[in-house]
Amino acid sequence: MRNFAKSFPHPYADDGSEKFINHIKTQDKVVYWAIALKSAPDEMIGSIELRPHAEKGQRAFWLARAHHNNGYVTEAATAVNDYWFDVMGRDTLHMENALGNIASRRIKEKTGAVFLGTRVSEHVDPALGQSEEWLLKKEDWHRFRAQQRSAQKPA
């Protein structure tokens, strides 16, 4: 939670999840997906979103702490990036994360995004006063996917 934008409700209320789900049902300019385990498809462990109508287009995600470091967000981000570039036909995708959020940074790095710099921003944790900005171009994404597919082919 400390890495979330200051606008995110904190502390998260007991009915926060229900309110969040009801809120996203009303959004027509944001595309949301639930992240769930294949073994428990009805249990939401996180979410990933695209904001195609944002000035630069944006992708954001969260994942329950119990499920960190298992590759779930990388898997979800891969599918969402494919959707962004190949279905929606977009050329660039902008992303950001709180400065110091190494896990979020790593997902961007390993999927071909380029670090642009930092900007002043506010987060739930007031000690986090900056965000990293990232850019992923369609050609870089397609290069990454080609390398990924090539590495997955049996020898």
C-alpha positions as CSV (number, residue, x, y, z in Angstrom):
1,M,0.0,0.0,0.0
2,R,2.8,2.4,0.7
3,N,3.6,2.6,-3.0
4,F,0.1,3.5,-4.1
5,A,-0.8,7.0,-5.2
6,K,-2.0,9.2,-2.3
7,S,-5.4,9.4,-3.9
8,F,-5.9,5.7,-3.1
9,P,-8.1,5.2,0.1
10,H,-5.9,4.3,3.0
11,P,-6.3,2.7,5.4
12,Y,-8.4,0.4,3.2
13,A,-11.8,-0.1,4.7
14,D,-13.3,-3.5,5.4
15,D,-15.7,-3.0,2.5
16,G,-13.0,-1.5,0.3
17,S,-12.8,-4.4,-2.1
18,E,-16.6,-4.4,-2.7
19,K,-16.6,-0.6,-3.2
20,F,-13.6,-0.9,-5.6
21,I,-15.4,-3.6,-7.7
22,N,-18.6,-1.6,-7.8
23,H,-16.7,1.5,-8.8
24,I,-14.8,-0.2,-11.7
25,K,-18.1,-1.5,-13.1
26,T,-19.1,2.1,-13.8
27,Q,-15.9,3.0,-15.6
28,D,-16.0,3.3,-19.3
29,K,-12.5,4.7,-19.9
30,V,-10.5,2.1,-18.0
31,V,-10.1,-1.5,-18.8
32,Y,-9.7,-3.8,-15.8
33,W,-8.8,-7.4,-15.4
34,A,-8.8,-9.5,-12.3
35,I,-5.7,-11.5,-11.6
36,A,-6.6,-15.0,-10.3
37,L,-4.8,-18.3,-9.9
38,K,-5.6,-21.0,-12.4
39,S,-6.3,-23.3,-9.4
40,A,-8.8,-20.8,-8.0
41,P,-10.2,-18.7,-10.9
42,D,-13.0,-17.2,-8.7
43,E,-10.5,-15.7,-6.2
44,M,-9.2,-12.3,-7.1
45,I,-5.5,-11.9,-5.9
46,G,-4.8,-8.7,-7.8
47,S,-5.8,-6.6,-10.7
48,I,-4.3,-4.9,-13.7
49,E,-5.7,-2.0,-15.7
50,L,-5.2,0.0,-18.8
51,R,-6.2,3.6,-19.1
52,P,-6.3,4.1,-22.9
53,H,-7.9,7.5,-22.7
54,A,-5.3,8.9,-20.3
55,E,-3.1,11.5,-22.0
56,K,-0.3,9.0,-22.6
57,G,-2.1,5.7,-22.0
58,Q,-1.2,4.0,-18.8
59,R,-1.0,0.5,-17.2
60,A,-1.1,-0.1,-13.5
61,F,-1.5,-3.2,-11.2
62,W,-1.6,-4.5,-7.7
63,L,-1.1,-7.9,-6.3
64,A,-1.9,-9.3,-2.8
65,R,1.4,-9.6,-0.8
66,A,0.9,-13.3,-0.3
67,H,1.3,-13.8,-4.0
68,H,4.4,-11.6,-4.7
69,N,7.5,-13.1,-6.4
70,N,5.6,-15.8,-8.3
71,G,5.6,-14.2,-11.7
72,Y,1.8,-13.6,-11.7
73,V,2.1,-9.9,-12.5
74,T,4.6,-10.5,-15.3
75,E,2.3,-13.1,-16.8
76,A,-0.7,-10.7,-16.5
77,A,1.3,-7.7,-17.9
78,T,2.4,-9.8,-20.9
79,A,-1.2,-10.6,-21.8
80,V,-2.3,-7.0,-21.2
81,N,0.7,-5.6,-23.2
82,D,-0.3,-7.9,-26.1
83,Y,-3.8,-6.6,-25.9
84,W,-2.6,-3.0,-25.8
85,F,-0.3,-3.3,-28.8
86,D,-1.9,-6.0,-30.9
87,V,-5.6,-5.6,-30.3
88,M,-5.9,-1.9,-29.5
89,G,-3.2,-1.0,-32.0
90,R,-1.4,1.4,-29.8
91,D,2.2,2.4,-30.4
92,T,3.4,3.4,-26.9
93,L,2.5,2.5,-23.3
94,H,3.5,4.7,-20.4
95,M,3.9,3.3,-16.9
96,E,5.1,4.6,-13.5
97,N,5.9,3.3,-10.1
98,A,7.0,4.8,-6.8
99,L,10.7,5.4,-6.7
100,G,12.2,2.5,-4.8
101,N,9.4,0.0,-5.7
102,I,12.0,-2.5,-7.0
103,A,9.5,-5.3,-7.9
104,S,7.4,-2.9,-10.0
105,R,10.5,-1.6,-11.7
106,R,11.8,-5.1,-12.4
107,I,8.6,-6.0,-14.3
108,K,9.0,-3.0,-16.5
109,E,12.7,-3.8,-17.1
110,K,12.2,-7.4,-18.0
111,T,9.4,-6.6,-20.5
112,G,11.4,-4.1,-22.5
113,A,10.3,-0.8,-21.1
114,V,12.8,2.1,-21.0
115,F,13.3,4.3,-18.0
116,L,12.6,7.9,-18.7
117,G,13.3,9.6,-15.4
118,T,11.6,10.6,-12.2
119,R,8.9,13.2,-11.3
120,V,7.5,14.5,-8.0
121,S,4.4,12.6,-6.9
122,E,2.5,11.8,-3.7
123,H,2.0,8.3,-2.3
124,V,0.2,6.7,0.6
125,D,3.6,6.7,2.3
126,P,4.5,10.4,2.5
127,A,8.2,9.5,2.5
128,L,7.9,8.4,-1.1
129,G,7.9,11.8,-3.0
130,Q,8.8,10.6,-6.5
131,S,7.7,8.3,-9.2
132,E,9.7,6.6,-11.9
133,E,8.3,7.1,-15.5
134,W,8.7,4.3,-18.1
135,L,7.9,4.0,-21.8
136,L,7.3,0.8,-23.7
137,K,7.2,1.1,-27.5
138,K,5.4,-1.3,-29.8
139,E,8.6,-2.3,-31.6
140,D,10.4,-3.0,-28.3
141,W,7.5,-5.0,-27.1
142,H,7.4,-7.1,-30.2
143,R,11.2,-7.7,-30.0
144,F,10.8,-8.8,-26.4
145,R,8.0,-11.2,-27.3
146,A,10.0,-12.7,-30.2
147,Q,12.9,-13.4,-27.9
148,Q,10.6,-14.8,-25.3
149,R,8.9,-17.1,-27.8
150,S,12.2,-18.2,-29.2
151,A,13.5,-19.1,-25.8
152,Q,10.4,-21.2,-25.1
153,K,10.8,-23.4,-28.2
154,P,12.0,-26.9,-27.4
155,A,15.5,-27.6,-28.6
